[in-house]
Amino acid sequence: MLRWSALGLAVVIAGWLGAEVWRDSGVFTVVLLGLPTLVCLVAVLASGSRYARAVTWGAAAVVLGWSLVLGLGVGLFFLPVAFLLAAAAARHDPARSRPLRR
């Protein structure tokens, strides 16, 4: 649920900032706003796999790094997305921690 929330928030932020960033950065807007959204999508798609926690930690690190690199501009808007991804990765999921049957 937290991964989906992070994706939804990233899409809302990208849509909200899209026109203003387009006027300032042109085509590079796709990279500026698309990277965090794409990384969140990868975390959502990997949520059913056994590597979900590792992928989500990686996604949180990428979005956090991207928001810090772009910190004086649109990057600060993506900090809540990074925190949501980190919370999703840190959350204990009892369904994934079942012992294996022998």
PEHU-V179795 format. One record per residue. N is the residue number from 1. PSI is psi in radians with two decimals (NA if undefined). NEAR is the number of other ideal C-beta (glycine too) atoms within 8 Angstrom. Layout:
BEGIN
n=N psi=PSI near=NEAR
n=N psi=PSI near=NEAR
END
This chain:
BEGIN
n=1 psi=-0.67 near=4
n=2 psi=-0.59 near=10
n=3 psi=-0.74 near=14
n=4 psi=-0.65 near=8
n=5 psi=-0.72 near=9
n=6 psi=-0.73 near=14
n=7 psi=-0.79 near=13
n=8 psi=-0.73 near=8
n=9 psi=-0.68 near=11
n=10 psi=-0.70 near=14
n=11 psi=-0.73 near=9
n=12 psi=-0.76 near=8
n=13 psi=-0.76 near=13
n=14 psi=-0.71 near=12
n=15 psi=-0.66 near=7
n=16 psi=-0.71 near=6
n=17 psi=-0.15 near=11
n=18 psi=-0.89 near=10
n=19 psi=-0.74 near=6
n=20 psi=-0.75 near=7
n=21 psi=-0.59 near=12
n=22 psi=-0.73 near=9
n=23 psi=-0.57 near=5
n=24 psi=-0.73 near=6
n=25 psi=-0.16 near=8
n=26 psi=-2.35 near=6
n=27 psi=-0.43 near=5
n=28 psi=-0.21 near=7
n=29 psi=-0.62 near=12
n=30 psi=-0.70 near=7
n=31 psi=-0.79 near=7
n=32 psi=-0.80 near=12
n=33 psi=-0.37 near=14
n=34 psi=-0.55 near=10
n=35 psi=-0.88 near=10
n=36 psi=-0.63 near=16
n=37 psi=-0.75 near=12
n=38 psi=-0.70 near=8
n=39 psi=-0.68 near=12
n=40 psi=-0.66 near=16
n=41 psi=-0.71 near=9
n=42 psi=-0.72 near=10
n=43 psi=-0.68 near=17
n=44 psi=-0.74 near=10
n=45 psi=-0.53 near=6
n=46 psi=-0.01 near=11
n=47 psi=-0.37 near=9
n=48 psi=-0.08 near=4
n=49 psi=3.01 near=7
n=50 psi=-0.25 near=4
n=51 psi=0.33 near=7
n=52 psi=-0.75 near=12
n=53 psi=-0.76 near=9
n=54 psi=-0.73 near=7
n=55 psi=-0.69 near=12
n=56 psi=-0.68 near=15
n=57 psi=-0.73 near=10
n=58 psi=-0.73 near=8
n=59 psi=-0.72 near=13
n=60 psi=-0.71 near=14
n=61 psi=-0.71 near=8
n=62 psi=-0.81 near=11
n=63 psi=-0.69 near=16
n=64 psi=-0.77 near=11
n=65 psi=-0.74 near=8
n=66 psi=-0.69 near=13
n=67 psi=-0.55 near=16
n=68 psi=-0.64 near=8
n=69 psi=-0.71 near=7
n=70 psi=0.45 near=12
n=71 psi=-0.56 near=8
n=72 psi=-0.09 near=4
n=73 psi=-2.07 near=7
n=74 psi=-0.11 near=10
n=75 psi=-0.60 near=13
n=76 psi=-0.42 near=9
n=77 psi=-0.38 near=9
n=78 psi=0.00 near=15
n=79 psi=-0.75 near=10
n=80 psi=-0.56 near=8
n=81 psi=-0.77 near=15
n=82 psi=-0.70 near=12
n=83 psi=-0.66 near=9
n=84 psi=-0.71 near=13
n=85 psi=-0.69 near=17
n=86 psi=-0.69 near=11
n=87 psi=-0.66 near=9
n=88 psi=-0.65 near=13
n=89 psi=-0.59 near=10
n=90 psi=-0.32 near=5
n=91 psi=2.38 near=7
n=92 psi=2.20 near=4
n=93 psi=1.80 near=7
n=94 psi=-0.46 near=6
n=95 psi=-0.49 near=5
n=96 psi=-0.19 near=8
n=97 psi=0.34 near=6
n=98 psi=2.50 near=6
n=99 psi=2.63 near=3
n=100 psi=2.54 near=4
n=101 psi=2.58 near=3
n=102 psi=NA near=2
END
